Amino acid sequence: MKIVIVGGTGTIGSAVATALQGRHEVVRVGRTRGDYQTDIADSAAIRRTFDAIGGFDALVSAAGKVHYGDFAAVTEKEMAIGLQDKLMGQVNLVLLGRDYIADEGSFTLTSGVVGHDPVRDGACASLVNGALEYFVRAAAIELPRGLRINCVSPGILIESLPVFGDYFPGHEPVPGARVANAYVKAVEGRQTGQVYEVI
Ligand SMILES: NC(=O)c1ccc[n+]([C@@H]2O[C@H](COP(=O)([O-])OP(=O)(O)OC[C@H]3O[C@@H](n4cnc5c(N)ncnc54)[C@H](OP(=O)(O)O)[C@@H]3O)[C@@H](O)[C@H]2O)c1
């Protein structure tokens, strides 16, 4: 399969690329690095990137920014970052990707543990992750041509502890390679409308 990994240069995306390459043609897309660059918060940029890549069999998204910060001080503008980037960015990868994906292809998006297990400072992430998971459940029953869509909800990765670990006291960190397996299941399996929690 030709598999496009948006966020393929990041912590999760690199682990997914490692798990899939060898058996598949993997195309890594980043914001500043990778085989192609895009900005998922800009739908025109997404379309330009898809035009450059051409058709594909599967799209994995492991990209998306959200604001973490004290709920007492959080602003509408800060909440909007996650809505535009992680939520609508990934939704637009699906909406636009429908024109490029092959019959029986698959979309795999990324939410995160705080969608159902909130943490301090994480209201925006909870909002976005929950919305993504319900979008996936709904889109799955209407996608045409045998297309599938799933979501992976990782816990905090061991590799990300130095950056985000302080937000996740008491959480059991998960190895990136184990998280990557959920994406392999989504891409190479036949299920649809699923949220794979890796915690
Ligand atoms: N890491 C964790 O523990 C964890 C746990 C649960 C959920 N998540 C979620 O998983 C996703 C990926 O996390 P990560 O830790 O792997 O992130 P990361 O290491 O920061 O990597 C982010 C990736 O996305 C790309 N990217 C960033 N902004 C983009 C944009 N606007 N358009 C297109 N590509 C963009 C980056 O490209 P460049 O390298 O070119 O900048 C990079 O490939 C995030 O949504 C995060 O909330 C992460």
PDBQT file of the ligand as one rigid body, heavy atoms in Angstrom, charges set to zero:
ROOT
HETATM    1  N1  LIG A 201       3.258  12.196  22.268  1.00  0.00    +0.000 N 
HETATM    2  C1  LIG A 201       2.321  11.790  23.123  1.00  0.00    +0.000 C 
HETATM    3  O1  LIG A 201       2.586  11.315  24.252  1.00  0.00    +0.000 OA
HETATM    4  C2  LIG A 201       0.877  11.869  22.703  1.00  0.00    +0.000 A 
HETATM    5  C3  LIG A 201      -0.103  11.216  23.450  1.00  0.00    +0.000 A 
HETATM    6  C4  LIG A 201      -1.442  11.297  23.064  1.00  0.00    +0.000 A 
HETATM    7  C5  LIG A 201      -1.783  12.035  21.933  1.00  0.00    +0.000 A 
HETATM    8  N2  LIG A 201      -0.817  12.663  21.223  1.00  0.00    +0.000 N 
HETATM    9  C6  LIG A 201      -1.222  13.431  20.036  1.00  0.00    +0.000 C 
HETATM   10  O2  LIG A 201      -0.572  12.889  18.907  1.00  0.00    +0.000 OA
HETATM   11  C7  LIG A 201      -0.290  13.921  17.969  1.00  0.00    +0.000 C 
HETATM   12  C8  LIG A 201       1.187  13.845  17.589  1.00  0.00    +0.000 C 
HETATM   13  O3  LIG A 201       1.947  13.984  18.778  1.00  0.00    +0.000 OA
HETATM   14  P1  LIG A 201       3.559  13.845  18.772  1.00  0.00    +0.000 P 
HETATM   15  O4  LIG A 201       3.983  13.835  20.187  1.00  0.00    +0.000 OA
HETATM   16  O5  LIG A 201       3.993  12.754  17.853  1.00  0.00    +0.000 OA
HETATM   17  O6  LIG A 201       3.945  15.277  18.137  1.00  0.00    +0.000 OA
HETATM   18  P2  LIG A 201       5.362  15.783  17.645  1.00  0.00    +0.000 P 
HETATM   19  O7  LIG A 201       6.464  14.879  18.036  1.00  0.00    +0.000 OA
HETATM   20  O8  LIG A 201       5.441  17.231  18.019  1.00  0.00    +0.000 OA
HETATM   21  O9  LIG A 201       5.232  15.692  16.034  1.00  0.00    +0.000 OA
HETATM   22  C9  LIG A 201       4.265  16.456  15.362  1.00  0.00    +0.000 C 
HETATM   23  C10 LIG A 201       4.274  16.056  13.900  1.00  0.00    +0.000 C 
HETATM   24  O10 LIG A 201       3.247  16.776  13.222  1.00  0.00    +0.000 OA
HETATM   25  C11 LIG A 201       3.833  17.662  12.269  1.00  0.00    +0.000 C 
HETATM   26  N3  LIG A 201       3.063  18.905  12.339  1.00  0.00    +0.000 N 
HETATM   27  C12 LIG A 201       3.001  19.790  13.370  1.00  0.00    +0.000 A 
HETATM   28  N4  LIG A 201       2.149  20.790  13.068  1.00  0.00    +0.000 NA
HETATM   29  C13 LIG A 201       1.666  20.511  11.830  1.00  0.00    +0.000 A 
HETATM   30  C14 LIG A 201       0.784  21.185  10.957  1.00  0.00    +0.000 A 
HETATM   31  N5  LIG A 201       0.165  22.333  11.313  1.00  0.00    +0.000 N 
HETATM   32  N6  LIG A 201       0.536  20.630   9.739  1.00  0.00    +0.000 NA
HETATM   33  C15 LIG A 201       1.132  19.480   9.375  1.00  0.00    +0.000 A 
HETATM   34  N7  LIG A 201       1.980  18.791  10.147  1.00  0.00    +0.000 NA
HETATM   35  C16 LIG A 201       2.242  19.318  11.358  1.00  0.00    +0.000 A 
HETATM   36  C17 LIG A 201       5.288  17.808  12.654  1.00  0.00    +0.000 C 
HETATM   37  O11 LIG A 201       6.059  18.151  11.513  1.00  0.00    +0.000 OA
HETATM   38  P3  LIG A 201       7.547  18.784  11.655  1.00  0.00    +0.000 P 
HETATM   39  O12 LIG A 201       8.394  17.712  12.297  1.00  0.00    +0.000 OA
HETATM   40  O13 LIG A 201       7.983  19.043  10.240  1.00  0.00    +0.000 OA
HETATM   41  O14 LIG A 201       7.409  20.005  12.503  1.00  0.00    +0.000 OA
HETATM   42  C18 LIG A 201       5.567  16.401  13.171  1.00  0.00    +0.000 C 
HETATM   43  O15 LIG A 201       5.701  15.504  12.087  1.00  0.00    +0.000 OA
HETATM   44  C19 LIG A 201      -0.699  15.240  18.639  1.00  0.00    +0.000 C 
HETATM   45  O16 LIG A 201      -1.976  15.629  18.170  1.00  0.00    +0.000 OA
HETATM   46  C20 LIG A 201      -0.786  14.893  20.098  1.00  0.00    +0.000 C 
HETATM   47  O17 LIG A 201      -1.762  15.661  20.796  1.00  0.00    +0.000 OA
HETATM   48  C21 LIG A 201       0.492  12.599  21.578  1.00  0.00    +0.000 A 
ENDROOT
TORSDOF 0
